[in-house]
Amino acid sequence: MAIMSIRVSEPDKQQAAAVAEHYGFDLSSVTRAFWKQMVREQRIPLNLGAYEPNAETLESLRQGEEAIKSGTARFADADEMLASLKD
């Protein structure tokens, strides 16, 4: 078994520990799991790209912006909007 130490800012360590704890882990367990996944997949398992919304989301955002600018509403009230979600 090898021992490893890493340098990280105290705020980053505390925030990462809180995330790990939320899922029932400690930082050592998460680090070991990361290394095992890297070996198993033969890649660095990180998503380094920026999130790109899909076409449907972009269209919904455009429609929302348009409705805000024009002052028009797609629904008369909240009940009508919620009812449309059940369709």
JOFENBEL-V810785 format. One record per residue. N is the residue number from 0. RES is the residue in three letters. BURIAL is I if it has 24 or more other ideal C-beta (glycine too) atoms within 12 Angstrom, else O. Layout:
# JOFENBEL-V810785
n=N res=RES burial=BURIAL
n=N res=RES burial=BURIAL
This chain:
# JOFENBEL-V810785
n=0 res=MET burial=O
n=1 res=ALA burial=O
n=2 res=ILE burial=O
n=3 res=MET burial=O
n=4 res=SER burial=O
n=5 res=ILE burial=O
n=6 res=ARG burial=O
n=7 res=VAL burial=O
n=8 res=SER burial=O
n=9 res=GLU burial=O
n=10 res=PRO burial=O
n=11 res=ASP burial=O
n=12 res=LYS burial=O
n=13 res=GLN burial=O
n=14 res=GLN burial=O
n=15 res=ALA burial=O
n=16 res=ALA burial=O
n=17 res=ALA burial=O
n=18 res=VAL burial=O
n=19 res=ALA burial=O
n=20 res=GLU burial=O
n=21 res=HIS burial=O
n=22 res=TYR burial=O
n=23 res=GLY burial=O
n=24 res=PHE burial=O
n=25 res=ASP burial=O
n=26 res=LEU burial=O
n=27 res=SER burial=O
n=28 res=SER burial=O
n=29 res=VAL burial=O
n=30 res=THR burial=O
n=31 res=ARG burial=O
n=32 res=ALA burial=O
n=33 res=PHE burial=O
n=34 res=TRP burial=O
n=35 res=LYS burial=O
n=36 res=GLN burial=O
n=37 res=MET burial=O
n=38 res=VAL burial=O
n=39 res=ARG burial=O
n=40 res=GLU burial=O
n=41 res=GLN burial=O
n=42 res=ARG burial=O
n=43 res=ILE burial=O
n=44 res=PRO burial=O
n=45 res=LEU burial=O
n=46 res=ASN burial=O
n=47 res=LEU burial=O
n=48 res=GLY burial=O
n=49 res=ALA burial=O
n=50 res=TYR burial=O
n=51 res=GLU burial=O
n=52 res=PRO burial=O
n=53 res=ASN burial=O
n=54 res=ALA burial=O
n=55 res=GLU burial=O
n=56 res=THR burial=O
n=57 res=LEU burial=O
n=58 res=GLU burial=O
n=59 res=SER burial=O
n=60 res=LEU burial=O
n=61 res=ARG burial=O
n=62 res=GLN burial=O
n=63 res=GLY burial=O
n=64 res=GLU burial=O
n=65 res=GLU burial=O
n=66 res=ALA burial=O
n=67 res=ILE burial=O
n=68 res=LYS burial=O
n=69 res=SER burial=O
n=70 res=GLY burial=O
n=71 res=THR burial=O
n=72 res=ALA burial=O
n=73 res=ARG burial=O
n=74 res=PHE burial=O
n=75 res=ALA burial=O
n=76 res=ASP burial=O
n=77 res=ALA burial=O
n=78 res=ASP burial=O
n=79 res=GLU burial=O
n=80 res=MET burial=O
n=81 res=LEU burial=O
n=82 res=ALA burial=O
n=83 res=SER burial=O
n=84 res=LEU burial=O
n=85 res=LYS burial=O
n=86 res=ASP burial=O
